[in-house]
Amino acid sequence: TKRLGLLLKILVLLLLPVPLVLWLILSIVGSLLVGISYGLFAPLAATLQAVGAKEDRLYHCLV
């Protein structure tokens, strides 16, 4: 529009990708952290659950 100046339009076009790139980077890092923590803590929780139930720990952790 004519109400916005040329400088403001250029500034918006240059700064608009910054939050989008940050969002992409943060979502990738967050997904990696969740995946790693799930891979570490799910078998640990299954092992502790097997110990409480007096079952075979190795079998319960793997199956």
OpenMM code with the backbone's topology and positions (N, CA, C; nanometers):
from openmm import Vec3, app, unit

residues = "THR LYS ARG LEU GLY LEU LEU LEU LYS ILE LEU VAL LEU LEU LEU LEU PRO VAL PRO LEU VAL LEU TRP LEU ILE LEU SER ILE VAL GLY SER LEU LEU VAL GLY ILE SER TYR GLY LEU PHE ALA PRO LEU ALA ALA THR LEU GLN ALA VAL GLY ALA LYS GLU ASP ARG LEU TYR HIS CYS LEU VAL".split()
positions = [
    Vec3(0.0842, -0.1188, 0.0000),
    Vec3(0.0000, 0.0000, 0.0000),
    Vec3(0.0878, 0.1240, 0.0000),
    Vec3(0.0246, 0.2350, -0.0270),
    Vec3(0.1000, 0.3598, -0.0330),
    Vec3(0.1234, 0.4180, 0.1057),
    Vec3(0.0500, 0.3690, 0.2061),
    Vec3(0.0680, 0.4212, 0.3414),
    Vec3(0.2017, 0.3760, 0.3998),
    Vec3(0.2430, 0.2569, 0.3638),
    Vec3(0.3720, 0.2073, 0.4114),
    Vec3(0.4805, 0.2564, 0.3165),
    Vec3(0.5867, 0.3018, 0.3733),
    Vec3(0.6948, 0.3529, 0.2907),
    Vec3(0.7773, 0.2407, 0.2301),
    Vec3(0.8573, 0.2760, 0.1340),
    Vec3(0.9432, 0.1794, 0.0665),
    Vec3(1.0439, 0.1185, 0.1647),
    Vec3(1.0964, 0.1995, 0.2549),
    Vec3(1.1927, 0.1501, 0.3525),
    Vec3(1.1292, 0.0461, 0.4444),
    Vec3(1.0061, 0.0696, 0.4883),
    Vec3(0.9375, -0.0252, 0.5756),
    Vec3(0.9080, -0.1555, 0.5025),
    Vec3(0.8721, -0.1485, 0.3773),
    Vec3(0.8470, -0.2692, 0.2981),
    Vec3(0.9745, -0.3521, 0.2835),
    Vec3(1.0846, -0.2860, 0.2559),
    Vec3(1.2123, -0.3564, 0.2417),
    Vec3(1.2544, -0.4171, 0.3753),
    Vec3(1.2344, -0.3433, 0.4834),
    Vec3(1.2687, -0.3930, 0.6162),
    Vec3(1.1873, -0.5170, 0.6525),
    Vec3(1.0591, -0.5158, 0.6213),
    Vec3(0.9740, -0.6320, 0.6485),
    Vec3(1.0182, -0.7511, 0.5645),
    Vec3(1.0498, -0.7289, 0.4392),
    Vec3(1.0939, -0.8382, 0.3533),
    Vec3(1.2265, -0.8978, 0.3989),
    Vec3(1.3133, -0.8153, 0.4560),
    Vec3(1.4421, -0.8655, 0.5027),
    Vec3(1.4324, -0.9339, 0.6389),
    Vec3(1.3440, -0.8857, 0.7264),
    Vec3(1.3361, -0.9392, 0.8620),
    Vec3(1.2332, -1.0506, 0.8789),
    Vec3(1.1440, -1.0691, 0.7850),
    Vec3(1.0411, -1.1721, 0.7971),
    Vec3(1.0985, -1.3134, 0.7999),
    Vec3(1.2009, -1.3461, 0.7237),
    Vec3(1.2540, -1.4832, 0.7292),
    Vec3(1.3237, -1.5184, 0.8607),
    Vec3(1.3654, -1.4207, 0.9388),
    Vec3(1.4396, -1.4489, 1.0619),
    Vec3(1.3580, -1.5341, 1.1596),
    Vec3(1.2337, -1.4977, 1.1959),
    Vec3(1.1582, -1.5842, 1.2874),
    Vec3(1.1252, -1.7200, 1.2264),
    Vec3(1.1073, -1.7249, 1.0964),
    Vec3(1.0774, -1.8528, 1.0326),
    Vec3(1.1970, -1.9473, 1.0389),
    Vec3(1.3164, -1.8951, 1.0175),
    Vec3(1.4366, -1.9777, 1.0254),
    Vec3(1.4616, -2.0211, 1.1697),
    Vec3(1.4406, -1.9298, 1.2651),
    Vec3(1.4565, -1.9658, 1.4061),
    Vec3(1.3568, -2.0735, 1.4470),
    Vec3(1.2336, -2.0634, 1.3985),
    Vec3(1.1305, -2.1624, 1.4287),
    Vec3(1.1732, -2.2992, 1.3750),
    Vec3(1.2268, -2.3026, 1.2549),
    Vec3(1.2726, -2.4277, 1.1954),
    Vec3(1.3868, -2.4890, 1.2770),
    Vec3(1.4841, -2.4077, 1.3127),
    Vec3(1.5992, -2.4576, 1.3888),
    Vec3(1.5555, -2.5082, 1.5262),
    Vec3(1.4705, -2.4315, 1.5951),
    Vec3(1.4255, -2.4728, 1.7278),
    Vec3(1.3396, -2.5984, 1.7229),
    Vec3(1.2596, -2.6142, 1.6187),
    Vec3(1.1776, -2.7354, 1.6086),
    Vec3(1.2638, -2.8582, 1.5812),
    Vec3(1.3689, -2.8433, 1.5026),
    Vec3(1.4594, -2.9560, 1.4768),
    Vec3(1.5342, -2.9939, 1.6045),
    Vec3(1.5858, -2.8954, 1.6759),
    Vec3(1.6579, -2.9227, 1.8005),
    Vec3(1.5643, -2.9849, 1.9039),
    Vec3(1.4425, -2.9338, 1.9136),
    Vec3(1.3458, -2.9901, 2.0078),
    Vec3(1.3094, -3.1326, 1.9742),
    Vec3(1.2921, -3.1624, 1.8472),
    Vec3(1.2611, -3.2993, 1.8057),
    Vec3(1.3758, -3.3941, 1.8383),
    Vec3(1.4979, -3.3485, 1.8167),
    Vec3(1.6134, -3.4319, 1.8508),
    Vec3(1.6217, -3.4584, 2.0009),
    Vec3(1.5987, -3.3555, 2.0808),
    Vec3(1.6048, -3.3732, 2.2258),
    Vec3(1.4960, -3.4673, 2.2760),
    Vec3(1.3759, -3.4541, 2.2227),
    Vec3(1.2666, -3.5426, 2.2636),
    Vec3(1.2954, -3.6857, 2.2203),
    Vec3(1.3463, -3.7041, 2.1004),
    Vec3(1.3779, -3.8382, 2.0524),
    Vec3(1.4871, -3.9047, 2.1338),
    Vec3(1.5903, -3.8298, 2.1665),
    Vec3(1.6997, -3.8854, 2.2463),
    Vec3(1.6518, -3.9180, 2.3875),
    Vec3(1.5760, -3.8272, 2.4474),
    Vec3(1.5294, -3.8534, 2.5838),
    Vec3(1.4308, -3.9697, 2.5874),
    Vec3(1.3469, -3.9831, 2.4869),
    Vec3(1.2555, -4.0975, 2.4820),
    Vec3(1.3338, -4.2272, 2.4659),
    Vec3(1.4356, -4.2259, 2.3828),
    Vec3(1.5171, -4.3448, 2.3627),
    Vec3(1.5950, -4.3851, 2.4866),
    Vec3(1.6286, -4.2891, 2.5711),
    Vec3(1.7013, -4.3206, 2.6936),
    Vec3(1.6090, -4.3589, 2.8087),
    Vec3(1.4990, -4.2876, 2.8243),
    Vec3(1.4169, -4.3057, 2.9431),
    Vec3(1.3076, -4.4106, 2.9288),
    Vec3(1.2645, -4.4438, 2.8083),
    Vec3(1.1619, -4.5475, 2.7922),
    Vec3(1.2142, -4.6847, 2.8350),
    Vec3(1.3336, -4.7277, 2.7931),
    Vec3(1.3837, -4.8564, 2.8432),
    Vec3(1.4114, -4.8542, 2.9937),
    Vec3(1.4553, -4.7407, 3.0447),
    Vec3(1.4799, -4.7302, 3.1879),
    Vec3(1.3498, -4.7460, 3.2659),
    Vec3(1.2443, -4.6817, 3.2194),
    Vec3(1.1147, -4.6940, 3.2855),
    Vec3(1.0613, -4.8362, 3.2747),
    Vec3(1.0815, -4.9010, 3.1613),
    Vec3(1.0361, -5.0393, 3.1449),
    Vec3(1.1133, -5.1329, 3.2369),
    Vec3(1.2417, -5.1081, 3.2541),
    Vec3(1.3220, -5.1908, 3.3439),
    Vec3(1.2767, -5.1732, 3.4883),
    Vec3(1.2533, -5.0499, 3.5290),
    Vec3(1.2069, -5.0256, 3.6655),
    Vec3(1.0686, -5.0847, 3.6885),
    Vec3(0.9846, -5.0828, 3.5868),
    Vec3(0.8521, -5.1427, 3.5983),
    Vec3(0.8647, -5.2944, 3.6118),
    Vec3(0.9579, -5.3544, 3.5407),
    Vec3(0.9780, -5.4989, 3.5491),
    Vec3(1.0336, -5.5383, 3.6851),
    Vec3(1.1187, -5.4558, 3.7429),
    Vec3(1.1745, -5.4857, 3.8749),
    Vec3(1.0636, -5.4848, 3.9793),
    Vec3(0.9721, -5.3902, 3.9661),
    Vec3(0.8613, -5.3832, 4.0611),
    Vec3(0.7646, -5.4988, 4.0466),
    Vec3(0.7541, -5.5559, 3.9276),
    Vec3(0.6595, -5.6649, 3.9032),
    Vec3(0.7249, -5.8014, 3.9174),
    Vec3(0.8520, -5.8054, 3.9511),
    Vec3(0.9264, -5.9304, 3.9687),
    Vec3(0.9247, -6.0165, 3.8426),
    Vec3(0.9418, -5.9528, 3.7272),
    Vec3(0.9486, -6.0245, 3.6002),
    Vec3(1.0931, -6.0267, 3.5516),
    Vec3(1.1154, -6.0961, 3.4420),
    Vec3(1.2482, -6.0986, 3.3815),
    Vec3(1.2780, -5.9597, 3.3257),
    Vec3(1.3781, -5.8934, 3.3796),
    Vec3(1.4058, -5.7541, 3.3440),
    Vec3(1.4467, -5.7382, 3.1981),
    Vec3(1.5344, -5.8238, 3.1514),
    Vec3(1.5840, -5.8110, 3.0145),
    Vec3(1.4718, -5.8348, 2.9141),
    Vec3(1.3926, -5.9366, 2.9358),
    Vec3(1.2825, -5.9675, 2.8440),
    Vec3(1.1801, -5.8542, 2.8428),
    Vec3(1.1469, -5.8033, 2.9586),
    Vec3(1.0459, -5.6973, 2.9668),
    Vec3(1.0966, -5.5675, 2.9045),
    Vec3(1.2253, -5.5420, 2.9146),
    Vec3(1.2824, -5.4200, 2.8573),
    Vec3(1.2858, -5.4266, 2.7051),
    Vec3(1.3139, -5.5446, 2.6503),
    Vec3(1.3259, -5.5582, 2.5051),
    Vec3(1.1919, -5.5794, 2.4368),
    Vec3(1.0964, -5.6379, 2.5042),
    Vec3(0.9665, -5.6688, 2.4421),
    Vec3(0.8624, -5.5770, 2.4895),
] * unit.nanometer
topology = app.Topology()
chain = topology.addChain("A")
for resn in residues:
    res = topology.addResidue(resn, chain)
    for name in ("N", "CA", "C"):
        topology.addAtom(name, app.Element.getBySymbol(name[0]), res)
